[in-house]
């Protein structure tokens, strides 16, 4: 849960600075909850307005808990500015949203599309949709990463990409599956790489020294943007 981890992190920071853990936790926890609500329901509000409201929420929460309003207000403004507003339109609030956007792009264009998963020091995940590249095609996509100014201390942990079920090669429609290039990417960046051939299977590559083609798994889980869940083996 984002709010819990933000509360814990802010509590630890406040304690390290000589304050009380519970004051930092309360302002961080409530500010994260409020920030998530404002992002989802305050689409017509200005950025400055959202930061101001989040500062008021954080300050009030900390004051009610026995801390200083000013300290909580700073925490609230920071949580909103960093965790909720700093990311551009390619950042998605959930894995489901990132999966939906990239999957829809593949189904619409026929080209591969991907998103990246980052983690912060609290363990929270952030999802960035890799922009389309003119060189993208049915069996290839070009990965880029967000600017350093957007990621800050976030660490890249995973790349998830979609492709069509088949790819026409030498006049034949062949099933698409995870490739040697996927393994190379996992090994070189030390991340998990998932290749999802829509309608065919999912191949997951972990960083390893030796290449090994995993068995494809056809499954649909909420984390992949599907409504119903099932698990079954597919093609090798």
N, C-alpha and C positions, 0 to 999 in steps of 0.2 A: 504494500500500500504506500503510495507516494507520500501522503500526509504523515504517516507514522515515521517513515525514514527521514523526512525533512525535519520533523520534530526532534527526533533523536540526534540528528546531526547538529541542529541549531542549539539543542540543549548542551551537547558536548562542547561546542564552541563557546557558549556563554560561560560554562563551568571553567574552561581553560583560561578564560579572560578574568576570572575571579568572581563571576556572578553565580547565580543558582541555576542548576540544570533544569529544574521544573519550569522556571520562567522562560528560558530559551525554547524548551520543548513545546510549551503551550502556545507561544507566539508562532513558532514554525509550523506546528500542526494545524492550527486554525487558519493561518495565512495560506497554507497550501490548499486546504479545503475551499476557502473563499476564492482563491485564484482559479481553481478548477471550475468553480461555479460561474465566475465572471467570464471566463473564456468560453464556456458553453452557452451562456445566456445573455451575455452583454455585447453582442456583435455590433450594435450601433453606438457603443461607448468609445470614447477616444482612449488612446494609450495612457495619456496623463490622468484621465479620470479613473481608469482601472487601477493605476498605481496608487492614486490618492485613497481610493476606497480600501485597497488592500492594506495600506499603511494604517488606516483608521481601525481596520479589523484586527490587525496584529497588535497595535497599541492597546486597544480595548481589552483584548484577550489577556495580555500580559498584566495590565493594570488590575483586572479582576482577580488574577491569580496572585497578586501581591507584589508584582514587579513594577518597573517604571514604564509608563506609556511610551516615552521617547524610544526606549530600547526596542519595544515591540513594534513600534511604527517603522523603525529602520528595517527590522527583520521582514515585516509584511511587504514593504516596498521592494526589498531585495528579492524576495521569493517571487513576486509577480514579475518584476523586470527580467530576472534571469530565467526562471523555470517556466514561465508562461508566455512571455512576450518577445523574448529576444530572437526566437526562431522564426524564419520566414515561412512562406506558404508551402514550402516543400517539407516542413516538419509536421508530423501528424501526432495527435494526442494519444493514440493507441496503436497497437500492432494491427488490430482489425482494420483501422482506417488506412494505414499504410498498405496493407495487403489488398484492400479493396481498390485503392487507387492504381497500384501497379498491375494488378490482375486485369482490371478493366482496360488499362492501356494496352496490354498485350492482346487482349481479345479484340480491341478496336483496330489496332494497327497491324497486328500479326508479328510485331517485333518483340524481342525480349525487353523486360522492364524489371527494375530491382529497387529494393529499399535497404537501408543500412540501419543496424541497431547499435546504439551507443549506450554506455552506462556511466553514471556519475559516481562520486565517492560514497553516496548513500546506497548505491545498488539499484537506483531507479533507472529505467530504460527510456530511451528517446529514439524516435523513428524518423528517418530522413529519406524521402523519396528521391532517388537518383534521377536528375533531369534527363529527358530524352536527348540522344546524340544523333546527328544526321547520319552517322555511320552505323547505327543500330540496324539489326536485321532479324529475321526469324530464328537464326541460330547463333546470334552474337549480340552482345551489348557492351558498351564502354562505360566502365565505372569511374565516377568522379566522387569527390568527397566535399563536404561543406567547408566554407572558409574557416580558418583558425579562429577568427573573431566570433564565429557562431558556436564552435564546439568548446572553447575554453579548456576545462579539465576533463571533458568527456573522453572516454576511451572506446574505440571501435571494437565491437565484439562479434558481429555477425553480418553477413550479406545474404539476402534472400532474393532470388530472382525467378521470374516466371518466363516460360516459353510456350509456344504452341505445342499441341500434342504430336504433330508430324512436321517434317521439314522435307521439301522436295529436293532431292539430290539425284543428279543424272537421270532425270525423268521419272524417278520413283518416289513415292511418299513413304518416308521412313520414320519410325517412331523416334522421338527425341528423348534422350535421357542424359543423366549427369555425365560430365565429360572429364577428361584428363586436365583440361584447363581449370575446371572447378577445383580439383584437388590442388593444383599449383597455387591458386589464389588462397586457398585455406592454409597451405603450408607457408607461403611467402609472407602473408599478413598475420599469421597465427590467430586466425578467426574461424568460426564455423561458417561454411558456405552451403546453402540449401538451394538446390535446383528443382523447381516445381514445373514439370511439364503438364499443362492443364489437360486433365482427362486421361493421363497416362500414368504418372507416378511422381513421387518425391524422392530425391536422392540427397542425402545429408553427408557432407564431407567435413571431417575434423582434421585439425593439423596433425600430420604424421610424416615420418621420414619416407615411407614406401607407399607408392600408389596402390590403392585397392578399390576396385569398383564395387560399391555397396549394392545390396538388393534394393530395388525400388519398393517403396511403400505408398499405397494409395490410402490417404486418410484425410478426413476433414474435421478440424477442430476449430473452436472459436478463435484461437490464436492465428489461424490462417484465413479468417474471414468467412467461414462457412457457418450455416445454421444448424445442420444436423451432424452428429458425430458417428463415425464408423471407422473400422480399421481392418484392412485386408492386404494380403500380399499381392503384388502385381508381377511385373516383368523383371528378369535379371538384367 
